[in-house]
Amino acid sequence: MAHVVVTIAGRTYRMACEDGEEAHLDELAKLVEVKILSLREGFGDIGEQRITVMAALTLADEASVALRKLQAVEAELAALRQTEAEQRDAATALEEKIAAALEDASARVERLSRELQSGGGETPSLP
């Protein structure tokens, strides 16, 4: 288990994390620090605990909004995949109908050709 020392709101914390996650944890701490500094600029000195809670709530709100957007995009992607599958099935069905129609037309042409070659004086009938 790795450890990282981060500074948030002027205080230093030693945090544990999984090996290889040190840089990520450091970036998260910087994100919290930036949010706290931004809130301090907007609200002034309203107390360390209150500004930290406001920063946490603001970041939680941003994460919640991002999660809802991600879920909407995932739902849209699922709908597009479903539409694609339906269109692929429709295209396959159409190809099968076209192939059957071509086979039928080919059989009729062959039959007409045989009738004409046999010299039948009758006018061939079309189905």
Beta strands, then each sheet from edge to edge (+ up, - down):
strand 1: 2-8
strand 2: 11-17
sheet 1: 1+ 2-
end
